[in-house]
Amino acid sequence: MALEALELARTIVDLTTQVMASDVLLLDISELTIIADYFVIVTGDSDRQLQAIADHTVEHVRQQYDARPLAVEGVPSSGWLLVDYGSVVLHAFSPEQRAHYRLEELWSGGRTVVRLV
């Protein structure tokens, strides 16, 4: 059975909160673009936490679903990491980079599924 995008997105939300990501947003962008169905946007307070968010997500999605990301981009010191599962994309930002890129504003036409502040 194929992994459903919403199930994966909700799993990623749960995984990021396990490593204390903050301001977690699950955004449904499926009506706006073909690049993905969901964005999970989170904040990490340090380079180490950003790396932990990405590592924890990749490891546990692999264990639970035998799924690997299509790509992992960025480095913690840049304040942004991206984990791309095709239908679901995780964006982990430092507070400064999240404020700079303002993905919530850019994709404001999307539907908020989950918001954990």
N, C-alpha and C positions, 0 to 999 in steps of 0.2 A: 504494500500500500504506500502510495506517495505521501510524503510529509506535507501537510497542509501549511500554507504560509502563515495563517493566523496562529496556529498551534506553535509553530517555530517562533514567531514574534513574541508570543506570550511567554514561552520558555526563556527566550533571551532576556526579557524584562525580569523574570524571576532570577535568572543567573546573575545579572548585573547587580541586583539588590543584595544578593548574597555576599558580594564583595564591597558593599557599602557605596555603590554609585548613588549619586543624588540627582534630584530634579529629572526623574526618569519620565520620558514621554514616548508613548507608542502612537505613531501617526499613520493613519490609513491614507496612502497617496494613490491608491489603485485607480481612482477616477481621473487623476491628473496627469499620469505619465505611464509609460511602459517600462521604465527603468527598474521599477520595483513596486511591490504592493504595499510594503510597510517600511517605515523608518523607525528605528529605536534610537532615540537621542538621549544621552546621559552625560553627566558631569562627574569627573574624577578630580580630586583635590591635589593630586601630586603625580609626577611622572610614574612613580612606582604603582600608584593606584590605577592609572590608565592602563599600564601593562597588565596588571592583575585582572582588570575587567576583560580585556581582550583574551588573555590566556585562559581564564576560567571559562569564558563563553565557548571558545574553540574546543577546549578539552571536553567539556560536558556535553556539548551538542554532538561531538564525535561519539562519545560513549553512549548517549541516549538514543541517537538516531542514525549512527554510522554515517553522518553527513559532515563533509569538510567544506570550508569556505572556498568560494571561487577566487577570492583575493583577500589579502590583509595588507592594508596600506598605512603609511604614516609611521612615525616614531613618537614615543612618549614625550621626548624633549621638545617636539614641535607643538605639543598641546592638542594633538588630534590623532586618533587612530580610527580606521574604518575596517570593519569586518563584513565582507559581502557574501551573502548566501543566495544571491540572485533575487529571489522574491522578497527577501528581508535584508536590510542593510543596517548594521549597528554603527552609529557614530558616537565615539567616546571623546569628549572634549575637556580641556581645562576650562575653568570658569572664564578666563580671558578670551580664549579662542571661541568658546560658545557664544559669548557676547559679540565677538567680532563677526562671525559667520552668520549668525541669526537664522539658522535653518527653519526655526518655527515661523518666522516672518516670511521667508522665501516660499515655504510650503503651507502658508496659512489657509489655503483652500482645502487642505486635507482635513480628515475627520479625526479628532482626538479619540482614541480608543481607551487609553490608560494614561493618567498623569499622577505621578507620585512625587510630591515635593518634599 
